[in-house]
Amino acid sequence: MDSVELLKKAELNGDPAYYVAIGASAGGLEAIEDFFTHMPADSGLGFIVIQHLSPDYKSLMVELLSKKTSMKVNRAEDGLQVLPNQVYLIPPKKNLTIFHGKLLLTEQDHGRGINLPIDVFLRSLAEDQGEKAIGIILSGTGSDGMRGVRLIKENGGMVMVQDE
């Protein structure tokens, strides 16, 4: 199915044409803001931002990002359906996945080693949305996101990075 057909089908169903996951490190706020400053508010895309957040501080990302876009900015909630032209932000101390276009939250389990929230979400996005998945990695020095973008590509989705 080509892009035009996907857009038409998604529009009829009320689903995003594509699901765009944006991964960034804790220092990626400027890159995220710049991205949304330049993104049209009526693209038909659903955006999910997975940022490394400090578990000790209340995140002000919803308020900050709302000043950079006219799209509705939401803190992700368990069972929330991803809608087009909206932004969803991962809350602190949580892992986020997607299943049938709905967001699912779980507690981070630090007892099992290093937590990689970007990879966790990208893996589920690749499996759930296939060619409708877009993974964007904006910042960071670690490997979080590397395995996830590989899976998105293997499932027919698109991958973009700010800097290789």
C-alpha positions as CSV (number, residue, x, y, z in Angstrom):
1,M,0.0,0.0,0.0
2,D,1.5,3.4,-0.9
3,S,1.6,6.5,1.2
4,V,-1.5,8.1,-0.4
5,E,-3.6,5.0,0.2
6,L,-2.3,4.7,3.8
7,L,-3.3,8.4,4.4
8,K,-6.8,7.9,3.0
9,K,-7.4,4.7,5.0
10,A,-6.1,6.3,8.2
11,E,-8.2,9.4,7.7
12,L,-11.4,7.3,7.3
13,N,-10.7,5.3,10.5
14,G,-9.7,8.4,12.6
15,D,-6.2,6.9,13.1
16,P,-2.9,8.6,12.5
17,A,-1.5,8.1,9.0
18,Y,1.8,7.2,10.7
19,Y,2.9,6.8,14.3
20,V,6.0,8.9,14.9
21,A,8.1,7.9,17.9
22,I,10.7,10.5,18.9
23,G,13.5,9.3,21.2
24,A,15.8,11.7,23.1
25,S,18.1,11.8,26.1
26,A,17.3,14.0,29.1
27,G,19.2,16.8,27.4
28,G,17.2,16.6,24.2
29,L,14.6,19.3,25.1
30,E,15.9,21.9,22.7
31,A,15.9,19.4,19.8
32,I,12.3,18.3,20.6
33,E,11.1,21.8,20.8
34,D,12.8,22.7,17.5
35,F,11.2,19.6,15.9
36,F,7.7,20.6,17.0
37,T,8.2,24.3,16.2
38,H,8.7,23.3,12.6
39,M,6.1,20.5,12.4
40,P,2.7,21.4,10.8
41,A,-0.2,20.9,13.3
42,D,-2.4,19.2,10.7
43,S,0.0,16.5,9.3
44,G,-2.3,13.6,10.2
45,L,0.5,12.0,12.2
46,G,0.5,10.8,15.8
47,F,3.6,11.7,17.9
48,I,4.9,9.8,20.9
49,V,7.9,11.3,22.7
50,I,10.1,9.0,24.7
51,Q,12.6,11.0,26.6
52,H,14.9,9.9,29.4
53,L,13.4,11.7,32.5
54,S,14.7,12.1,36.0
55,P,12.6,10.0,38.4
56,D,13.2,12.7,41.1
57,Y,11.7,15.7,39.4
58,K,8.2,16.6,38.1
59,S,8.3,16.8,34.3
60,L,7.2,20.1,32.8
61,M,7.4,18.8,29.3
62,V,3.6,19.1,28.6
63,E,3.7,22.8,29.5
64,L,6.9,23.5,27.7
65,L,6.0,21.7,24.5
66,S,2.5,23.2,24.4
67,K,4.2,26.6,23.9
68,K,6.0,25.2,20.7
69,T,3.1,23.6,18.9
70,S,-0.7,24.1,18.4
71,M,-1.2,20.4,18.6
72,K,-2.7,19.0,21.8
73,V,0.1,17.7,24.0
74,N,-0.8,14.9,26.4
75,R,1.0,13.0,29.2
76,A,0.6,9.4,28.1
77,E,-1.9,7.4,30.1
78,D,-2.6,3.6,30.1
79,G,-5.1,2.6,27.4
80,L,-5.0,6.0,25.6
81,Q,-5.7,5.7,21.9
82,V,-3.1,7.6,19.8
83,L,-4.9,10.2,17.7
84,P,-3.7,12.2,14.7
85,N,-2.3,15.7,15.2
86,Q,-1.6,15.0,18.9
87,V,1.6,14.5,21.0
88,Y,2.0,12.0,23.8
89,L,4.8,12.2,26.3
90,I,6.1,9.4,28.4
91,P,5.7,10.0,32.2
92,P,8.7,9.6,34.6
93,K,9.4,6.2,36.0
94,K,7.4,4.4,33.3
95,N,8.0,2.3,30.2
96,L,5.6,2.9,27.4
97,T,4.5,0.4,24.7
98,I,1.8,0.4,22.0
99,F,-0.7,-2.3,21.1
100,H,-3.5,-1.8,18.5
101,G,-2.8,1.9,18.5
102,K,-3.3,2.2,22.3
103,L,-0.6,3.3,24.7
104,L,0.3,0.9,27.6
105,L,2.3,2.0,30.7
106,T,4.3,-0.2,33.0
107,E,6.6,0.5,35.9
108,Q,10.3,0.6,35.1
109,D,12.1,-2.5,36.5
110,H,15.6,-1.4,37.4
111,G,16.2,-4.8,39.1
112,R,16.7,-6.3,35.6
113,G,19.7,-4.0,34.7
114,I,19.7,-0.9,32.6
115,N,16.3,0.4,31.4
116,L,16.1,1.4,27.8
117,P,12.7,3.1,27.4
118,I,13.3,4.2,23.8
119,D,14.1,0.7,22.7
120,V,11.1,-0.7,24.6
121,F,8.7,1.7,22.8
122,L,10.3,1.4,19.4
123,R,10.2,-2.4,19.5
124,S,6.5,-2.4,20.3
125,L,5.8,0.3,17.7
126,A,7.6,-1.8,15.0
127,E,5.5,-4.9,15.9
128,D,2.2,-3.0,16.2
129,Q,2.4,-0.6,13.3
130,G,4.9,-2.1,10.8
131,E,5.1,0.2,7.8
132,K,3.2,2.9,9.6
133,A,6.0,3.3,12.2
134,I,8.5,6.1,12.1
135,G,11.3,6.3,14.6
136,I,13.3,9.5,15.1
137,I,16.3,9.6,17.4
138,L,17.2,13.2,18.3
139,S,19.9,13.2,20.9
140,G,22.0,11.1,23.2
141,T,25.3,9.4,23.6
142,G,24.1,5.9,24.7
143,S,22.7,3.0,22.7
144,D,19.1,3.4,23.7
145,G,17.1,3.4,20.5
146,M,19.6,1.5,18.4
147,R,17.9,-1.9,18.6
148,G,14.4,-0.3,18.2
149,V,15.2,1.6,15.0
150,R,16.6,-1.6,13.5
151,L,13.3,-3.4,14.2
152,I,11.3,-0.5,12.7
153,K,13.4,-0.7,9.6
154,E,13.1,-4.5,9.4
155,N,9.3,-4.2,9.7
156,G,9.0,-1.7,6.8
157,G,9.0,1.5,8.8
158,M,11.1,4.7,8.4
159,V,14.0,5.8,10.6
160,M,15.6,9.2,11.0
161,V,18.4,10.4,13.2
162,Q,19.5,13.9,14.2
163,D,23.2,12.9,14.0
164,E,24.7,9.5,13.3
